[in-house]
Amino acid sequence: MAETKVIARAFDAASAYDAHAMVQRRVADWLAERIVALAPPAPRVLEVGCGTGFLTAATLPRLASPDWLMTDIAPAMLARGLAKHPDVRGRVMDGEYPDLPGEAPFDLIVSSLAVQWFADLQGGLQRLAGLLAPGGQLLVTTLLEGTFAAWHEAHRAEGFAAGSPVYPPVEALGWPVETRAFEQRHESAAAFMRALRAIGAGTPREGHRPIPPGAMRRIARAFEAGGAVATYEVALIEITAR
């Protein structure tokens, strides 16, 4: 619960999210294509981790008479998303432990780059899938092993581990997935770290210890020598309710 509050505060403070979340916007567009292709008429849709509304904006206008419920763990993020989409409903909610009395079942449950923050991805997705109507679909994107590979390699070369989360290999997911890689080039290692903080993703994983300044400078130089490219390895997971 303490970790959940830390994550919520980080995203609430991410006031410059839209200006830096370039990959997040592209991933939302990818997921939106799949949602639109599969959505039934007048779908009841639950969005988990809506952020400032990238997925909502890419999907909502293309659906026939949707009933869309935006949710996010961070109240300020949700408020910004709802301000862009005043015709949808919203609720502050921890998507890993959905609390929606009277709302289920849903035809679609969707989430773009949010469920990687779940402490128990398998359990969290199973709980969400339990809110689906028969034949309904859970469509989510999440990060995989290999994300920020160059950043992690620069740390390992100095004998350290990066503070970024460690994401699972695709084989560990256990569901049908499609994978795609996205890249974002930064001016420097410092710009990369600023961008992570700006989108609320700069919180080090639990137990990470600060790296000495000298080693951090060498890590930054190695990352920049490779082009300062942040690679996002993304899985699109589909779960269909029986």
Phi, psi and omega in degrees: 000320178298318178297322178298319180294322178298315180297315180299318179295321180297317180286326176299326182277356185277068185289339180260022186306308187300327183286338185247345188273060183290314179294320180300324178292319181293321178294320178299321178296320178298312180295322180301321179301317181292318180299312182298323181292333186253347188292135173281169174297146178048055183284146169268119190238130171252124174254128181255129181067056187290338183058223182268006169104022179301310183293319178302314182295324183282342188247312191307313183293347185259003180256153180271111175050056181282150167252101192250127178245111177274136175224150176203152179285338184257113183303320182293322176298312180301317181298321179290322177296315181294328179297330178278339185227071186293348182270359179253165179265160180215155178206137172285126185200141169279109185297338179290334179231072187299135180231091187225064181300131177083357183265319183290157006270163178246149174282325180223137168237124189229152180198130180246113176051052175232323189289348175294346177275353178295139174291327180230092185298314181300310181296318180297317179291326177295321178295319178295317180299332178292350179265002183276148169287158176306129183083355178290165185229139173258120182234112183223151169249145180210164183271149184240167171309138184103346175296133183059039185303316182294323178295316179294321180295321178298324176291314182299324180297337178260003179084021181235165174248137178293155179280354179296151177301154174261120185261156186284154170290156183300328182296338183276351186287318175082009178230163174299130182223157166240140182243152178206145178256139177235145181234147173223122181268137181243159180290332184196172175297322179296321179294322177299313181293323177296321180296319177298316179295323182295331179261010176083011185252021183267003180289121179295151178294156183301133178091354180289135179255144179302146181264137180305144186304318181299314179295323181295324177294319178293321177299316180297317180296319179295318179297317180291327178297332177272006178103359181053048182259124175263118179259131177250115175267117191239137174249137171255114184260136175238126175233126181252129179285139179270000000 
